[in-house]
Amino acid sequence: MLQVQADHAEAFEELTRRYQNRLLHVMEHLIRNKDQAQDLAQEVFLRVYRSRKTYVPGAKFSTWFFTIANNVASNALRNRSRRKEINLNPTPNSENGVQSLETMAKDASGLMPSRQMDSRELGEVVRAAIDTALNERQKMALLLSKFENMSYQEIAETMDLSLQAVKSLLSRARSSLKTALEPYFQSGHLPESYRGSFDKENE
Amino acid sequence: MIKKMSDNDTNAKFPELVAYLDGELASDERSKVEERLASDKEYRGELAELQRTWDLLDALPPVVAAESFTQSTIEMVALKASSPTSPKWAKIRWLRFIAVVLLMLAPIGAFYFGYWNKQKDLNADNRQTLNDIPIYENLELYRSVNAELDVEGAMEFLELLAETETVFFDFDESDVVEADSEQDSSVQLVSSVDLKASISDEKMQDLLYRQRQFENLESGNGGPSQAENLRKFHEQITNHPNSVSLFTSLRKFREWLRNKGYRGQEVIDTIMDLSPAERVAEIKRMEEKDFEDRYSRSFSSDIPAISPSPKDVALINRIANERSNSYMMRVLEHLMNNSTPERISEIEAKLDAAPTEHHYRAILMMEGRRGVRISPPKISNEENIKKIIAGLSDESKEKLSWLSEEVQAEVVQMWIGIALFRVKDSDLFEFYDNGLNGKQRNSLKSVDAPRRKELLIKAFRQTLFQRPIPEEDLTELINKRSKSDNEQNEGSAEPEKSDKA
């Protein structure tokens, strides 16, 4: 970051590469719209660049970085709710959640046939649970905690909250998520009887 | 299925447990929690579930930025960072603007004085910019075939692509439509007199950005500059008698590269050093290989975590077959009506040689995707999926009930896809009878049943697209078998018939 402050173009490129996946991961799960998440991520990098001189060496960079990200995301979400621009179509790779035969076969086979199918399905369930059970602030705190390994103190700085507020935000978030995923737990890890009907198929 | 909750109506039952799991409790609080954990079963259960929920978050799909994201971010930042938008800067800019206007007004007499001399040059510059606009619009498209480096090579490559109808598999026609509409807008741009009024600010920014890119292209070392090459390429492609099909091929090629995703650069590196003809052949080879791999993998894919109730298997099979049959009919019809007689006989020969219906379907699927480019049928729209689900037994419905509607639709589509692609035992029997020769059948008898099935599936997969069965598979067995037969010295001629059952 110090090199970025000193206007080294290559350092900024390196910074972008290092942080882009982490940022996109948070943005996409928060915003639920791939294109918008990418636009916002670019906005974050632009703001990082513009405010590079305000970064105080010694401060943890990721906290500073995600503080900017949090501001950008909050503004976008505020604008979105103002405009009631609700994304009703969150499935990223198909317009109405319905895929073509071949895409499906492609997905079904994939690079790792069985595992991909299970984890995709599970990923969808978890994503839906996050979306329905958590509000934006809870989501942000959860994502920072889980994927950025931030301490409560760091989350508090990033989101401009008190330590106690972070504690209760995360506690409520994880409790809500647990409740939302309860049906999954109850159905268990998909009982044995659910498996293998295809094996028995005979024509 | 998933219960909706607001921020306020959910109070964690044991709020300290989350902080405990996160290692955020002070030591005295931690001790209290641990004491209670030792004695309270419900408390322990809650902790375990919270931990499990936490672990489930790992199932969220990772997000990986495309290479183009990095590039466009850096370029965007470079572009925008140089145009500050704060009020302070706006004021400075305004003052600067006034100064510029004053400076322009001052030498106005001089301007009029030199008017006739200057006008000619200015007009020439504007005309050039106006002429270049379609090139800015298509900059990425043109550069995808290295037109800035080698005009003739790029043209030859596109001509070959346009002639060879069977190159791309992974191509969605809708992309062309979109690209065409983009192209239309650029044409309007050029013909429009008042450029600024006809396009949005965003579009203007984009255009200016492309213009900068264009102007920053390398100047040729002695030869023509990259910009000149692009102008030449633009002129050639737009004036070509098959201009439309060359543009289509160009868009298809670019779309194909895009579809390669993170492998795109690798692909470009592999093919761009080749001659145009070799390049086309290499793309075709890559496409065939991808298709074959994907197809043959799909029938060995495992069962999804949720499968339909056995009661519904017949229904799912029927739906899959109906859809598959109507698709095959469309492909056949199109092939017969639109191919040369040679190609028709080539396809007919392939179909005649198909040992099983599965092979027949695979061949048609491949032909459908390349020569004809008939998009495979949409399994269903949302409405139809709902109908299918409504027709399922209660047992299957129950299995789906905890999923959201979207996921339900995906699962049902997977069921249908699997019913379509899965190799059934009946396929293997048919293949055994019609796809193997006597020697091969005979050799399979020397191994036990599970190994026999494994080898059969391998051979089946291999022959799907007229590939010979590899040496190491059945041949090895055949050799062993022949050896033992020779040793016995009295081999039976056709014992395999009796094995069919």
HADDOCK unambig.tbl for C-alpha pairs under 7 A between the chains (distance, minus, plus):
assign (segid A and resid 13 and name CA) (segid B and resid 74 and name CA) 6.55 0.50 0.50
assign (segid A and resid 16 and name CA) (segid B and resid 70 and name CA) 6.69 0.50 0.50
assign (segid A and resid 17 and name CA) (segid B and resid 70 and name CA) 6.55 0.50 0.50
assign (segid A and resid 20 and name CA) (segid B and resid 65 and name CA) 6.56 0.50 0.50
assign (segid A and resid 21 and name CA) (segid B and resid 63 and name CA) 6.17 0.50 0.50
assign (segid A and resid 21 and name CA) (segid B and resid 64 and name CA) 5.29 0.50 0.50
assign (segid A and resid 21 and name CA) (segid B and resid 65 and name CA) 5.61 0.50 0.50
assign (segid A and resid 24 and name CA) (segid B and resid 63 and name CA) 6.38 0.50 0.50
assign (segid A and resid 25 and name CA) (segid B and resid 62 and name CA) 6.62 0.50 0.50
assign (segid A and resid 25 and name CA) (segid B and resid 63 and name CA) 5.03 0.50 0.50
assign (segid A and resid 42 and name CA) (segid B and resid 73 and name CA) 5.62 0.50 0.50
assign (segid A and resid 46 and name CA) (segid B and resid 77 and name CA) 5.23 0.50 0.50
assign (segid A and resid 50 and name CA) (segid B and resid 81 and name CA) 6.58 0.50 0.50
assign (segid A and resid 97 and name CA) (segid B and resid 406 and name CA) 5.89 0.50 0.50
assign (segid A and resid 98 and name CA) (segid B and resid 380 and name CA) 6.82 0.50 0.50
assign (segid A and resid 98 and name CA) (segid B and resid 381 and name CA) 6.33 0.50 0.50
assign (segid A and resid 98 and name CA) (segid B and resid 382 and name CA) 6.81 0.50 0.50
assign (segid A and resid 98 and name CA) (segid B and resid 409 and name CA) 6.90 0.50 0.50
assign (segid A and resid 98 and name CA) (segid B and resid 410 and name CA) 6.86 0.50 0.50
assign (segid A and resid 99 and name CA) (segid B and resid 378 and name CA) 6.49 0.50 0.50
assign (segid A and resid 99 and name CA) (segid B and resid 379 and name CA) 6.86 0.50 0.50
assign (segid A and resid 100 and name CA) (segid B and resid 376 and name CA) 6.57 0.50 0.50
assign (segid A and resid 100 and name CA) (segid B and resid 377 and name CA) 6.24 0.50 0.50
assign (segid A and resid 100 and name CA) (segid B and resid 378 and name CA) 4.34 0.50 0.50
assign (segid A and resid 100 and name CA) (segid B and resid 379 and name CA) 5.69 0.50 0.50
assign (segid A and resid 101 and name CA) (segid B and resid 376 and name CA) 6.11 0.50 0.50
assign (segid A and resid 101 and name CA) (segid B and resid 377 and name CA) 6.13 0.50 0.50
assign (segid A and resid 101 and name CA) (segid B and resid 378 and name CA) 5.81 0.50 0.50
assign (segid A and resid 101 and name CA) (segid B and resid 379 and name CA) 5.40 0.50 0.50
assign (segid A and resid 101 and name CA) (segid B and resid 417 and name CA) 6.54 0.50 0.50
assign (segid A and resid 102 and name CA) (segid B and resid 376 and name CA) 6.32 0.50 0.50
assign (segid A and resid 104 and name CA) (segid B and resid 414 and name CA) 6.54 0.50 0.50
assign (segid A and resid 104 and name CA) (segid B and resid 417 and name CA) 6.58 0.50 0.50
assign (segid A and resid 105 and name CA) (segid B and resid 298 and name CA) 5.97 0.50 0.50
assign (segid A and resid 105 and name CA) (segid B and resid 417 and name CA) 5.74 0.50 0.50
assign (segid A and resid 106 and name CA) (segid B and resid 294 and name CA) 6.24 0.50 0.50
assign (segid A and resid 106 and name CA) (segid B and resid 298 and name CA) 6.82 0.50 0.50
assign (segid A and resid 108 and name CA) (segid B and resid 298 and name CA) 6.40 0.50 0.50
assign (segid A and resid 108 and name CA) (segid B and resid 301 and name CA) 6.62 0.50 0.50
assign (segid A and resid 108 and name CA) (segid B and resid 414 and name CA) 6.71 0.50 0.50
assign (segid A and resid 109 and name CA) (segid B and resid 294 and name CA) 6.78 0.50 0.50
assign (segid A and resid 109 and name CA) (segid B and resid 297 and name CA) 5.53 0.50 0.50
assign (segid A and resid 109 and name CA) (segid B and resid 298 and name CA) 4.17 0.50 0.50
assign (segid A and resid 109 and name CA) (segid B and resid 301 and name CA) 5.20 0.50 0.50
assign (segid A and resid 113 and name CA) (segid B and resid 301 and name CA) 4.83 0.50 0.50
assign (segid A and resid 113 and name CA) (segid B and resid 302 and name CA) 6.16 0.50 0.50
assign (segid A and resid 114 and name CA) (segid B and resid 301 and name CA) 5.95 0.50 0.50
assign (segid A and resid 114 and name CA) (segid B and resid 302 and name CA) 4.71 0.50 0.50
assign (segid A and resid 114 and name CA) (segid B and resid 303 and name CA) 6.78 0.50 0.50
assign (segid A and resid 114 and name CA) (segid B and resid 304 and name CA) 6.81 0.50 0.50
assign (segid A and resid 117 and name CA) (segid B and resid 304 and name CA) 6.24 0.50 0.50
assign (segid A and resid 118 and name CA) (segid B and resid 304 and name CA) 6.50 0.50 0.50
assign (segid A and resid 118 and name CA) (segid B and resid 305 and name CA) 5.96 0.50 0.50
assign (segid A and resid 119 and name CA) (segid B and resid 59 and name CA) 6.19 0.50 0.50
assign (segid A and resid 122 and name CA) (segid B and resid 59 and name CA) 6.30 0.50 0.50
assign (segid A and resid 123 and name CA) (segid B and resid 59 and name CA) 4.74 0.50 0.50
assign (segid A and resid 123 and name CA) (segid B and resid 60 and name CA) 4.59 0.50 0.50
assign (segid A and resid 123 and name CA) (segid B and resid 61 and name CA) 6.06 0.50 0.50
assign (segid A and resid 126 and name CA) (segid B and resid 57 and name CA) 6.66 0.50 0.50
assign (segid A and resid 126 and name CA) (segid B and resid 60 and name CA) 6.66 0.50 0.50
assign (segid A and resid 127 and name CA) (segid B and resid 60 and name CA) 6.52 0.50 0.50
assign (segid A and resid 129 and name CA) (segid B and resid 2 and name CA) 6.18 0.50 0.50
assign (segid A and resid 132 and name CA) (segid B and resid 4 and name CA) 5.47 0.50 0.50
assign (segid A and resid 133 and name CA) (segid B and resid 3 and name CA) 6.81 0.50 0.50
assign (segid A and resid 133 and name CA) (segid B and resid 4 and name CA) 5.24 0.50 0.50
assign (segid A and resid 133 and name CA) (segid B and resid 5 and name CA) 5.10 0.50 0.50
assign (segid A and resid 135 and name CA) (segid B and resid 7 and name CA) 6.42 0.50 0.50
assign (segid A and resid 167 and name CA) (segid B and resid 19 and name CA) 6.83 0.50 0.50
assign (segid A and resid 171 and name CA) (segid B and resid 12 and name CA) 6.17 0.50 0.50
assign (segid A and resid 171 and name CA) (segid B and resid 15 and name CA) 5.52 0.50 0.50
assign (segid A and resid 171 and name CA) (segid B and resid 18 and name CA) 5.48 0.50 0.50
assign (segid A and resid 172 and name CA) (segid B and resid 10 and name CA) 6.31 0.50 0.50
assign (segid A and resid 172 and name CA) (segid B and resid 11 and name CA) 5.88 0.50 0.50
assign (segid A and resid 172 and name CA) (segid B and resid 12 and name CA) 5.28 0.50 0.50
assign (segid A and resid 174 and name CA) (segid B and resid 50 and name CA) 6.93 0.50 0.50
assign (segid A and resid 175 and name CA) (segid B and resid 12 and name CA) 5.35 0.50 0.50
assign (segid A and resid 176 and name CA) (segid B and resid 10 and name CA) 6.43 0.50 0.50
assign (segid A and resid 178 and name CA) (segid B and resid 49 and name CA) 6.98 0.50 0.50
assign (segid A and resid 178 and name CA) (segid B and resid 50 and name CA) 6.27 0.50 0.50
assign (segid A and resid 178 and name CA) (segid B and resid 53 and name CA) 5.67 0.50 0.50
assign (segid A and resid 180 and name CA) (segid B and resid 2 and name CA) 5.17 0.50 0.50
assign (segid A and resid 180 and name CA) (segid B and resid 3 and name CA) 5.33 0.50 0.50
assign (segid A and resid 183 and name CA) (segid B and resid 402 and name CA) 6.43 0.50 0.50
assign (segid A and resid 190 and name CA) (segid B and resid 305 and name CA) 6.63 0.50 0.50
assign (segid A and resid 190 and name CA) (segid B and resid 306 and name CA) 6.97 0.50 0.50
assign (segid A and resid 194 and name CA) (segid B and resid 306 and name CA) 5.50 0.50 0.50
assign (segid A and resid 194 and name CA) (segid B and resid 307 and name CA) 5.78 0.50 0.50
assign (segid A and resid 195 and name CA) (segid B and resid 305 and name CA) 6.34 0.50 0.50
assign (segid A and resid 195 and name CA) (segid B and resid 306 and name CA) 6.16 0.50 0.50
assign (segid A and resid 195 and name CA) (segid B and resid 307 and name CA) 5.78 0.50 0.50
assign (segid A and resid 196 and name CA) (segid B and resid 303 and name CA) 6.62 0.50 0.50
assign (segid A and resid 196 and name CA) (segid B and resid 307 and name CA) 6.78 0.50 0.50
assign (segid A and resid 197 and name CA) (segid B and resid 307 and name CA) 6.00 0.50 0.50
assign (segid A and resid 197 and name CA) (segid B and resid 308 and name CA) 6.51 0.50 0.50
assign (segid A and resid 197 and name CA) (segid B and resid 309 and name CA) 6.43 0.50 0.50
assign (segid A and resid 197 and name CA) (segid B and resid 310 and name CA) 5.34 0.50 0.50
assign (segid A and resid 201 and name CA) (segid B and resid 313 and name CA) 6.63 0.50 0.50
